[in-house]
Amino acid sequence: MLMPHPATLRRLVDEYEALIVPEDEGGAVAKPDQRAQDLAYTLCVSTGTRDVRRALERARRHLAAVRQPVVPMRAVAPVEPDAPMVPLPPGAVGPEARDGGEAVTR
C-alpha cells in the first residue's frame, strides 16, 4: 500500500488532533466540523482504512517506523539541467508520452 510522505502524514495527524479535543472529562468529543471531517476522510484514504481511529493508529505506527528526520518535500534539491540522463526502465512512461507523443529535445 502506498503511504503519503511522512511530513504530509504528520501534518494531517497533527491538524486532525488539534481540531478534535475532548468536550468534557468523560471523554465525549464535540461533533467534528467540516475541516475535521475532511481530515478524517483524508487520513482514512491515506492509510487504507475506513475508521479514523484505525487511520490514526496506522499513521502513528508508520511515523514511528520511519524514525528518521523528515525532510519536507519542497526541500528536495532540484535536478540540475546539465545532469546526465538516466534511462527509464522498460515500460516506464517517458517525457514523450507526457507531452502529447512528441519527443522533447534541447
N, C-alpha and C positions, 0 to 999 in steps of 0.2 A: 504494500500500500504506500502511496506517496504521502509524505508529510510536508507541511509548509516549512519554510526556513525557520530555524529556532527563534530568530529575532521577531518574526511575524507571529509565531505561536505564542511567545512570551507576551507580546503586546496584547494579543487577543485575550489571553487568560487574565492579565493584569487589569485590563479595561473592564472585562466582564465582572471580575471580583469586586472592583471598585463600585460598580453600579448596583450589585446585589449585596445589600447589607441586612443583617437580621433586624426585624422590626421591633422585637422585644426580647427579653431574656429567655422566653420559652422556645426561641428558635424559629418563630414564624417569620416568613420572608415576605416583604412587600411585593405586590404584583409588579412584575418587571415592565418597564416602559418599552417603547418600540426599539430603542437602541440596544437594550439588554436582550430583547428577543432576537434582533438581528445578529448580535454577537453569539448568542446561544446556537442559532442556526449555523453560523459560520464555523463555530467550534465543532459542532456535530459533523458537518460535511468534511472539515479538515482532518478529523480523526477517524472517520468511518463509523460513527456511532449514531444512535437515534435519541439518546438521552443526554442532556447536558451534564449531568453528574458523571456519567461514564466518559464523556468527552473531556471533562476536566481531569479525571483520573488518568486517562490515556495521555493527555497533553503533559501533565506533570511527570509521568513516567518517562516520556520521550525526552523532555527537557533535562531530567535528572540523568538520563543515559548519555546525553551529549556531553555534559560536564566539561566543556571547553569554552573559552571565551567566544562569545557570539559576535561575529563581525557583521554589522548591518550590510544589507545587500548593496546599498549605494556606495559603500566604502571600497568596493572591489575595484582594483585598478583597471582602467580601460585597456583594450588591446591596442598595441602600437600599430600605426598604419603600415610600417615597413617590416612588421613581423613576418617570418616565413609562413607560408600557407601549410596547413596540416590536412592531409587527405581525409575525407569523410569515410566512415565505414560503409560497406555495401548496404544499400537500401536506405541510407540516410537522405534526408531532403536537403539539397544544397541551395545556394542563393538563386540559381537559375529557376528553380521551382517556385521560390517565394516571389520572384519578380516577374511573374507572368510568362515564364518559359524562356526568356532571353537571358543569355549569359551576361554577367556584369563584368566589364573589363575596366582597367585603369589606364 
